[in-house]
Amino acid sequence: MAAASQVVSRRSPEVPSGMTYEQFLDWLDEDARAEWVDGQVILMSPASYLHQTIVGFLLRVLSEFVAAHDSGEVIAGPFQMKLPARPSGREPDLLFVARDRRHLIHKTFLDGAADLVVEVISPESRGRDTLDKRYEYEQSGVREYWLVDPERHEATLFARSGGRFTKQRLTRGRLVSSVLPGLWLELDWLWDRPFPGLQGILRAWKGGRAHRTGVGARRRGRTPAASRFSNPRTNP
């Protein structure tokens, strides 16, 4: 695909080519942002502040839910996920591994597909996240893939059905997980600043109700939902 060739063309000439995955892991250090696709190393641009704040918020929310239900493990990047498709070694922003599959987690990589993968799109990663990774995640057995797009204020949920991904594009409302029953997010929580606090989110989950989003509340001249939640920095 065109997007794949564009990604490979970003490879630095100083990076060794033709490496096995094991050689790639030995070459990779903790500070590098890189992925491995069929022997080739893909260097990624540094993450932006916006990207990291959204990833951080989702990490707190997912970790809280998973810990409360003892569902498994949530791991934030940089952490490798070794996939049979192509083959490749990808580095998702977030991944969730169910409790009965924890044995797949090794010291520096996950040996197989995560149950849930989250990618937050950056300008340089759009083609890779929407085309290449979608294909690899679907072919390798990822059960659910969240693709969050801060630039367009939308999210796409890919859920496995009959061995293939079904696609749900969201610009408003709830993102509801099938891999983690009971987990849902109001999409506007991702764009509100400050982010909603965890205590407010826990109350929303417990009551099963949707809080008014900051955007909608501002249009009606009301206090944004995010400000009615506790601040995550003071109420973790």
C-alpha positions in Angstrom: 0.0 0.0 0.0 1.1 3.6 -0.6 1.0 4.4 3.1 3.3 1.5 3.9 5.9 2.7 1.4 5.7 6.2 2.8 6.3 4.8 6.3 9.3 2.8 5.3 10.7 5.8 3.5 10.9 7.6 6.9 13.6 5.1 8.0 16.9 6.8 8.8 19.8 5.6 6.6 21.9 5.2 9.8 19.5 2.6 11.2 20.5 -1.0 10.4 18.2 -2.8 8.0 17.4 -6.5 7.6 17.4 -7.1 11.3 15.5 -10.0 12.9 13.1 -9.0 15.7 15.5 -10.3 18.3 18.2 -8.1 16.9 15.9 -5.2 16.8 15.0 -5.6 20.5 18.8 -5.7 21.3 19.3 -2.6 19.3 16.4 -0.7 20.7 16.9 1.4 23.9 14.4 2.8 26.3 14.5 6.3 24.9 14.0 5.3 21.2 10.6 5.5 19.6 10.7 2.8 16.9 8.8 -0.1 15.4 9.9 -3.1 13.4 8.1 -4.2 10.2 9.4 -7.3 8.3 13.1 -6.6 9.1 12.9 -2.8 8.6 13.1 -0.2 11.5 10.6 2.7 11.5 11.6 5.7 13.5 8.8 7.8 14.9 8.6 11.5 15.5 8.6 12.7 19.2 5.1 12.8 20.7 3.4 16.2 21.1 2.1 17.6 24.4 -1.5 17.1 23.2 -0.9 13.5 22.3 0.7 12.7 25.6 -2.0 14.4 27.7 -4.7 12.3 26.0 -2.7 9.1 26.4 -2.1 10.0 30.0 -5.8 10.5 30.6 -6.8 7.2 28.9 -4.1 5.4 30.9 -5.5 6.6 34.2 -9.0 5.8 33.2 -8.3 2.3 31.8 -5.9 1.4 34.7 -8.6 2.4 37.3 -11.2 0.3 35.6 -9.0 -2.8 35.0 -7.6 -2.7 38.5 -11.1 -2.4 40.1 -12.3 -5.5 38.1 -8.9 -7.4 38.2 -9.3 -7.8 34.4 -5.7 -7.9 33.4 -2.9 -5.5 32.7 -2.8 -2.1 31.0 0.6 -1.1 29.6 1.6 2.3 28.2 4.2 2.8 25.4 7.0 2.5 24.8 6.4 -1.3 25.0 6.6 -3.6 22.0 3.8 -5.9 20.7 5.1 -8.7 18.5 2.6 -9.6 15.8 2.6 -12.4 13.2 1.1 -10.2 10.5 3.8 -9.1 8.0 5.5 -9.8 10.7 5.8 -6.7 12.8 6.7 -5.3 16.2 4.5 -2.4 17.0 4.5 0.0 19.9 0.9 1.1 20.7 0.2 4.1 22.9 -1.8 1.8 25.2 -2.5 -1.9 25.3 -4.6 -4.1 27.5 -3.9 -7.8 28.1 -6.6 -9.9 29.7 -5.8 -11.7 32.9 -5.8 -15.2 31.4 -3.2 -14.0 28.8 -0.7 -12.4 31.1 1.8 -15.2 30.4 2.3 -13.5 27.0 3.9 -10.5 28.6 7.7 -10.7 28.6 10.4 -8.3 29.9 10.5 -6.0 26.8 7.6 -7.1 24.6 4.2 -8.7 24.4 4.4 -12.0 22.4 1.2 -11.7 20.4 -1.8 -9.5 20.0 -3.2 -7.5 22.9 -6.9 -7.8 23.6 -7.4 -4.0 23.3 -5.1 -1.5 21.6 -5.3 2.3 21.7 -3.6 4.6 19.3 -3.8 8.4 19.4 -3.3 9.8 16.0 -0.5 12.3 15.4 0.0 14.1 12.1 2.9 11.9 11.0 1.2 8.7 12.1 -2.2 9.0 10.4 -1.5 6.6 7.5 0.3 4.2 9.7 -2.4 4.1 12.4 -5.4 4.0 10.1 -4.1 1.7 7.4 -1.0 -0.4 8.3 -1.8 -1.0 11.9 -5.4 -1.5 11.4 -4.6 -4.3 8.9 -1.9 -5.9 11.2 -4.1 -5.7 14.3 -7.1 -7.2 12.5 -5.0 -10.0 11.0 -3.1 -10.8 14.2 -6.2 -11.1 16.4 -6.5 -7.9 18.3 -10.1 -8.0 19.7 -10.7 -4.2 19.9 -8.9 -1.2 18.5 -9.5 2.4 19.6 -8.3 5.1 17.2 -8.5 8.5 18.7 -8.1 11.6 16.5 -7.5 14.8 18.4 -7.3 16.9 15.2 -10.8 15.9 14.0 -12.3 15.5 17.5 -13.4 11.9 16.7 -12.7 8.3 17.5 -13.1 5.1 15.6 -13.8 1.9 17.3 -12.9 -1.4 15.6 -14.4 -4.5 17.2 -13.8 -8.0 16.2 -16.8 -9.9 14.8 -16.5 -13.2 12.9 -12.8 -12.8 12.6 -12.9 -9.3 11.1 -13.1 -5.8 12.4 -16.4 -3.9 12.4 -16.0 -0.1 12.3 -17.9 2.5 14.3 -16.9 6.1 13.8 -17.9 8.5 16.6 -18.0 12.3 16.7 -20.1 12.5 19.8 -21.7 10.2 22.4 -20.2 7.2 24.1 -17.3 5.0 23.2 -18.4 1.6 24.6 -16.0 -1.3 25.0 -17.0 -4.9 24.3 -13.7 -6.3 25.5 -14.1 -4.6 29.0 -17.8 -4.9 29.7 -19.1 -1.9 31.7 -16.3 0.4 30.4 -17.5 3.4 28.4 -16.2 7.0 27.8 -18.0 10.1 26.9 -16.1 11.2 23.8 -16.1 14.8 24.9 -14.1 13.8 28.0 -11.1 13.5 25.6 -11.4 17.1 24.5 -12.4 18.8 27.8 -9.8 20.8 29.7 -9.1 20.1 32.4 -9.9 16.4 31.9 -12.6 15.0 34.1 -11.3 13.6 37.4 -11.4 10.0 38.1 -13.9 10.3 41.0 -16.5 11.9 38.7 -15.9 9.2 36.1 -16.3 6.5 38.7 -19.6 8.1 39.8 -20.8 8.2 36.2 -19.9 4.5 35.7 -21.6 3.5 38.9 -24.8 5.4 38.0 -24.6 4.4 34.3 -25.5 7.9 33.4 -23.9 10.4 31.0 -22.8 13.8 32.3 -23.2 16.9 30.2 -20.0 17.4 28.1 -18.0 20.6 28.4 -18.8 21.6 24.8 -22.6 21.2 25.2 -22.5 22.9 28.6 -20.7 25.9 27.3 -23.2 26.3 24.5 -25.9 26.5 27.1 -23.9 28.8 29.3 -23.5 26.2 32.0 -20.4 25.0 33.8 -18.4 22.5 31.8 -18.7 18.9 32.9 -14.9 18.7 33.3 -14.9 21.5 35.9 -17.6 19.7 37.9 -15.4 16.7 38.1 -12.4 16.6 40.5 -9.1 17.6 39.0 -7.0 14.4 38.3 -3.9 16.1 39.5 -5.3 16.7 42.9 -7.6 13.7 43.2 -5.9 10.8 41.5 
